[in-house]
Amino acid sequence: MGSLIARSAIIAFVGGGLILLPGCKKKDQAAESPTAPSTPAAAETPPENGLPGASDVRAALANQDYTSAVERLIALKPLAVGDAYADYRALSGEVGLKLSEAAKTDPKAAEALATYRMSLTGR
């Protein structure tokens, strides 16, 4: 009887291992696939999106025309429908971060940041 229990335990152990092995393999494959950009330059470049006018907003930010960037972002809000809404939110977050950084030293950026925040809250 002792050997019957030992055999059952071995079969259960091996069977459990065979059931779990395919699950582990999938995780290993998922871990091997790169999720982040492979080059540092690609990580710094904002993703291109299908939102028309997004490049104009980024260009205004790059030229330190903060008021224009916020105005253009606000003008894009009605176009942010369906899949474009995620692109709009990403762009809006990017604008907010850049304005927050620039507002520490630039009074025009601080004014644009106030306008940006009012546009988010609707006040």
URSUL-V83756 format. One record per backbone hydrogen bond with DSSP energy under -0.5 kcal/mol. CO is the residue of the C=O (numbers start at 0). NH is the residue of the N-H. If there is no record, write none. Layout:
<<CO,NH> <CO,NH>>
This chain:
<<0,4> <1,5> <2,6> <3,7> <4,8> <5,9> <6,10> <7,11> <8,12> <9,13> <10,14> <11,15> <12,16> <13,17> <14,18> <15,19> <16,20> <17,21> <18,22> <19,23> <20,24> <21,25> <22,26> <23,27> <24,28> <25,29> <26,30> <27,31> <28,32> <38,42> <39,43> <40,44> <49,51> <50,53> <52,56> <53,57> <54,58> <55,59> <56,60> <57,61> <58,62> <59,64> <60,63> <63,65> <64,68> <65,69> <66,70> <67,71> <68,72> <69,73> <70,74> <71,75> <72,76> <73,76> <75,78> <75,79> <76,79> <78,80> <80,83> <81,84> <82,85> <82,86> <83,87> <84,88> <85,89> <86,90> <87,91> <88,92> <89,93> <90,94> <91,95> <92,96> <93,97> <94,98> <95,99> <96,100> <97,101> <98,102> <100,103> <101,104> <101,105> <104,106> <105,109> <106,110> <107,111> <108,112> <109,113> <110,114> <111,115> <112,116> <113,117> <114,118> <115,119> <116,120> <117,121> <117,122>>
